[in-house]
């Protein structure tokens, strides 16, 4: 099993892991299973292709082998300086949690953001997803002071990580 960048030809596998995430953890994502299920096949292939080689976006996946993905994380950066980065759609199959794979996904996304020259990374965590909130805090993310209620109920909070201060602290 490995964490790697998605390949352009993995649209079907991406659809499968994303719909599984929305089915098993609907409270963790802004998009609903019904909404994502309506996306045409071409959109999934386009997402995989952009995640594989987009200039300002990347998707990293956990490859379980045999064409099955066990997790994912999407990141993108602003094209204009300062190239702030954003993380979304993080998911890991339950049986893979606690073994370092989530850390590896986060490290892949943050390494990509650093390579893009991003000074900070932002992400949103749903109110009820305490496990994710603790995970993000463990990785150095702090609340950004913004909440976003969802029309269907619940909502999410902004988390921010300053990559520049992290680099300065390491020097």
Buried (B, 14 or more C-beta within 10 A) or exposed (E): EEBEBBBBEBBEBBBBBBBBBBEEBBEBBBBEBEEBEEBEEEEBBBBBBBBBEEEBBBBBBBBBEEEEBBBBBBBBBEEEEEBBBBBBBBBBBEEBEEEEBBEBBBBBBBEBBBEBEBBBBBBBBBBBBEEBBEBBEEBBBEBBEEEEEBEEEBBBBBBBBBBEEEEEEEE
